[in-house]
Amino acid sequence: MKRIILAVATATTLIATAGFANAESRSYWNNGGSGERREARQESAIEQGRRNGSITGSEYRSLQAEQARIDALQNRAKADGRVDRREAAQIAQAQNNAARHIAQESNDSQRRGSWFRRWW
């Protein structure tokens, strides 16, 4: 009976330790973060705004250029093989700014083609 209890306790400890190790290896600082998912959501929001007309052509080009700058920032950060805290903070700040700009441009009441719709 003691062997069974010892085996179960050992297995539980190993599983818990492996879970903590996996969580650490997937942290943002080790290139496993959600930066790419967040950028994909932002790209999707830009495209959706372009399709439904809430983002004009010039706004679209400006937001796409901002996303390209974030891509370049991420590539520079990953060039040495890891993203340190300072680099991750810069990327997060750039993505926060981009999200704010997307929201502002989508909700600024400028619509693509609105000048044409008045005549119908």
C-alpha positions, 0 to 999 in steps of 0.5 A: 500500500505504501508503494502505491501511495509513493508512486502516486505522489511521485507521479503527481509531483512530476506532472506538476513540475512538468506543468510549471516548466512548460508554463515558463518556457511559453512565457512572452519573454521566451518568444512564446507570447501572444504578440503574433495573435494580437497582431493577427486580430489587429490585422483582421480588424483593419481589413474588416474596417476596410471592407465595411467602409469605416476605414478610408483608404488613407487611414487603411494605408496608415494603419498598415504602415503601423503594423509593418513597423510593429513587424519590424520591431518584433523581427529586430527583437527576435534577431538574437534568439530571445525577447527580453523584457525591455523589447517585450515592453516596446512591442506591447506599447506599440501594439497598444498604440496600434489598437487605439489608432484602429479604434479611433479610425474605425469610429471617427465617422469618416466613411469610404465613399460617403460623398457618393452615397449622398446623391442616391 
